[in-house]
């Protein structure tokens, strides 16, 4: 069972990993549709809100100049990363989404 903090979507991720950061990394490697990533993709799809966005579920401590998004509300950055991951996954991955 993964650490529950890895299942909450954060931005900026800073030095932490979460499921979205991991999937976004694999998207950039050239082999983003490895079947072993299916569980992580399922988590990502399950976190998607009814309006098609992803929320900001966690904020890590650290200095910021200003807050761009509020905790619990839709996140533009998480949505951008989530859409990029799913676009690549659907283009070459299993038809399970």
Backbone as a ProteinNet text record, in pm:
[ID]
protein_1_A
[PRIMARY]
XXXXXXXXXXXXXXXXXXXXXXXXXXXXXXXXXXXXXXXXXXXXXXXXXXXXXXXXXXXXXXXXXXXXXXXXXXXXXXXXXXXXXXXXXXXXXXXXX
[TERTIARY]
84	0	88.9	67.5	151.1	116.9	209.2	185.6	70.9	-29.1	-147.3	-112.4	-2.4	38.1	74.5	116.5	151.2	28	-88.9	-212.4	-282.2	-233.3	-289.7	-209.1	-279.9	-215.2	-170.5	-44.5	11	72.7	84.6	159.4	198.5	319.5	431.8	474	521.6	558.6	687.4	765.4	893.7	979.5	1025.2	1112.3	1033.9	900.3	815.3	762.6	732.3	666.8	523.1	435.5	299.8	269.2	153.1	120.2	125	79.4	80.6	221.9	305.6	444.4	515.2	490.6	550.4	503	372.9	320	371.4	382.2	433.9	580.4	654.5	792.3	796.3	718.2	718.5	669.7	579.6	534.4	653.1	746.8	860.2	972.6	963.9	1072.7	1066.6	953.8	940.6	875.8	849.9	781	670.9	575.9	477.9	360.9	354.6	236.6	267.6	368.7	401.8	282.4	241.4	121.4	132.3	253.1	270	224.2	200.9	153.6	1.3	-67.1	-213.6	-276.1	-225.9	-282.2	-269	-156.6	-135.3	-228.5	-247.7	-339.9	-482.3	-518.8	-651.9	-671.4	-568.3	-575.9	-595.7	-519.5	-531.3	-671.9	-724.7	-859.6	-962.2	-943	-1034.5	-1032.1	-925	-912.1	-971.9	-1006	-1058.9	-1197.4	-1221.2	-1350.2	-1449.9	-1577.3	-1682.6	-1666.3	-1602.7	-1583.7	-1459	-1390.3	-1274.5	-1142.4	-1142.7	-1019.3	-973.9	-852.8	-800.3	-780.1	-806.6	-794.1	-650.6	-628.4	-507.2	-540.9	-482.3	-517	-414.7	-298.1	-192.8	-96.6	-51.1	49.5	165.5	284.9	403.7	459.6	517.9	572.7	693	707.9	820	782.8	883.2	860.3	797.1	693.5	631.1	608.9	613.4	593	445	361.2	216	148	25.7	-52.1	-132.4	-114.7	-187.2	-320.3	-328.4	-447.9	-479.8	-605.3	-648.3	-662.8	-623.8	-633.6	-779.2	-799.9	-933.2	-1007.1	-956.2	-1021.8	-951.1	-1015.5	-950.9	-816.1	-720.7	-584.6	-553.2	-516.2	-476.9	-352.8	-256.4	-131.6	-152.3	-227.3	-254.3	-336.9	-429.7	-511.1	-425.2	-335.1	-245.2	-163.2	-102.5	-19.7	-104.3	-223.5	-311.1	-354.2	-389.6	-429.9	-314.1	-194.6	-78	-54.3	-62.8	-41.8	-147	-274.5	-380.4	-377.6	-340.3	-328.9	-227	-112.4	-8	-49.4	-110.3	-154.2	-257.9	-354.9	-459.1	-404.7	-303.1	-245.4	-172.5	-117.4	-39.7	-63.6	-156	-179	-304.5	-335.8	-456.4	-582.4	-683.1	-810.5	-900.2	-846.1	-921.3	-963	-942	-978	-1104.2
-117.8	0	124.5	215	335.4	430.8	517.3	623.6	709.6	736.1	810.9	950.6	1006.1	1138	1133.8	1017.4	1005.4	1004.9	984.2	979.5	1115.2	1213.3	1348	1434.1	1505.7	1585.1	1719.3	1751.6	1875.3	1959.7	2089	2178.1	2300.7	2344.5	2277.6	2154.7	2052.3	1929.9	1944.8	2046.3	2068.4	1942.9	1888.1	1769.6	1641.5	1651	1535.3	1474.5	1347.8	1280.3	1252.8	1263.2	1212.4	1137.4	1077.5	993.3	1074.3	1197.2	1279.1	1316.7	1350.3	1384.3	1262.2	1144.7	1023	995.1	1007	983.5	1087.8	1211.1	1315.8	1288.7	1235.3	1197.5	1088	982.4	874.2	922.9	1021.1	1079.3	1138	1194.9	1260.9	1164.4	1037.5	943.5	877.3	884.9	816.9	679.9	633.3	505.5	523.8	613.7	649.4	553.3	450.8	364.6	223.8	209.3	80.5	31.4	-91.4	-144.1	-142.7	-137.3	-132.4	0.4	99	228.9	235.9	129.5	131.5	170	115.8	150.6	300.1	357.7	500.8	583	540.1	609.3	599.6	484.9	469.4	566.5	585.1	681.5	821.6	856.9	989.1	1012.2	916.1	928.9	941.4	867.1	872.5	1004.4	1078.9	1208.7	1322	1294.2	1398.5	1441.5	1571.1	1626.3	1618	1636.1	1627.4	1729.1	1842.3	1944.1	1918.9	1805.7	1769.9	1820.5	1887.2	1938.9	1847.5	1873.6	1803.8	1905.8	1866.8	1961.2	1972	2077.1	2088.8	2025	1909.7	1834.1	1846.8	1897.4	1904.3	2015.9	2085.5	2189.8	2158.8	2152.7	2125.1	2255.2	2251.4	2374.6	2425.2	2553.4	2617.3	2760	2838.2	2979	2995.2	3074.8	3111.5	3262.2	3320.3	3464.7	3499	3411.8	3432.3	3299	3286.5	3163.8	3176.6	3082.7	3086.6	3012.6	2911.3	2828.2	2796.3	2767.5	2736.3	2585.4	2539.6	2398.9	2352.5	2238.1	2181.4	2228.1	2330.9	2382.1	2331	2344.7	2300.9	2369.4	2292.8	2341.6	2347	2463.3	2476.3	2393.9	2392.4	2320.5	2169.9	2119.9	1976.4	1932.9	2018.4	1985.5	1979.7	2075.8	2073.1	1944.4	1910.7	1790.1	1664.5	1661.2	1545.2	1523.6	1630.7	1618.9	1573.4	1624.3	1579.7	1430.9	1384.1	1242	1158.2	1195.6	1115.1	1120.4	1233.4	1241.2	1140.5	1134.1	1041.1	896.9	876	741.1	688.4	771.6	728.2	704.7	779.1	764.5	631.5	577.5	454.5	353.4	382.8	292.8	210	132.4	49	134.3	78.3	147.8	128.8	156.3	133.2	262.3	375.4	502	554
0	0	0	-94.4	-99.2	15.1	44.6	141.5	87.4	168.9	123.7	73	120.5	71.3	-76.5	-125.5	-267.8	-356.6	-298.5	-374.6	-381	-305.2	-306.8	-403.6	-488.4	-592.1	-535.4	-557.8	-503.3	-613.7	-583.8	-671.4	-590.5	-595.6	-661.5	-580.9	-650.2	-577.6	-497.2	-526.7	-458.8	-469.3	-358.8	-362.1	-338	-331.8	-304.8	-434	-428	-540.1	-503.5	-600.5	-586.7	-716.1	-722.3	-837.2	-967.3	-964.9	-1085.9	-1126.8	-1031.7	-1066.8	-1128	-1070.9	-1125.4	-1267.2	-1291.4	-1425.8	-1524.4	-1480.9	-1568.8	-1603.7	-1509	-1537.5	-1644.9	-1627.8	-1726.8	-1862.4	-1863.7	-1990.5	-2065.6	-1992.7	-2056.2	-2096.4	-2058.5	-2084.6	-2221.4	-2288.2	-2416.3	-2404.1	-2283.6	-2264.1	-2159.1	-2186.6	-2084.4	-2071.7	-2154.7	-2154.3	-2104.5	-2024.9	-1965.8	-1884.2	-1905.1	-1838.6	-1686.4	-1632.9	-1487.9	-1429.1	-1514.1	-1467.8	-1458.4	-1496.7	-1500.6	-1366.4	-1256.2	-1125.2	-1097.4	-1131.3	-1109.8	-1199.2	-1322.6	-1413.4	-1358.8	-1304.6	-1244.4	-1127.6	-1046.9	-936.8	-992.6	-1094.9	-1156.2	-1210.8	-1282.9	-1338.5	-1226	-1119.4	-1006.1	-931.6	-940.6	-873.2	-955.9	-1080.1	-1168.6	-1122.6	-1122.5	-1082.1	-1197.1	-1166.8	-1268.6	-1380.6	-1352.2	-1455.5	-1541	-1518.5	-1599.6	-1546.5	-1433.1	-1373.7	-1260.8	-1212.9	-1096	-985	-860.7	-750.1	-698.3	-622.3	-542.4	-408.2	-379.1	-259.8	-148.3	-180.3	-79.8	-115	-13.1	-33.4	60.1	3.3	83.5	137.7	257.2	314.6	234.8	234.5	166.5	132	104.5	74.4	-63.1	-70	-197.2	-197	-314.2	-324.7	-316.6	-373.5	-366.2	-393.5	-347.6	-365.4	-493.9	-584.1	-710.5	-702.9	-617.3	-610.6	-466.6	-440.7	-304.9	-287.6	-171.2	-136.7	-148.7	-215.3	-230.9	-354.9	-421	-541.5	-666.1	-782.9	-906.3	-926	-976.4	-996.7	-1145.8	-1193.2	-1334.7	-1365	-1270.8	-1294.2	-1290.1	-1193.4	-1188	-1307.8	-1350.7	-1467.6	-1593.2	-1611.6	-1726.8	-1728.6	-1614	-1608.1	-1626.1	-1566.1	-1580.5	-1724.6	-1793.3	-1934.1	-2022.4	-1996.7	-2075.3	-2056.6	-1932.8	-1904.3	-1976.3	-1963.1	-2023.7	-2176.3	-2234.1	-2380.1	-2432.7	-2369	-2412	-2382.3	-2267.6	-2229.4	-2329	-2363.3	-2456.8	-2596.8	-2634	-2767.9	-2784	-2675.5	-2690.7	-2583.2	-2493.8	-2381.3	-2397.8	-2297.3	-2300.8	-2314.2	-2374.4	-2393.2	-2271.4	-2154.8	-2030.9	-1963.2	-2027.9	-1964.7	-2028.8
[MASK]
+++++++++++++++++++++++++++++++++++++++++++++++++++++++++++++++++++++++++++++++++++++++++++++++++

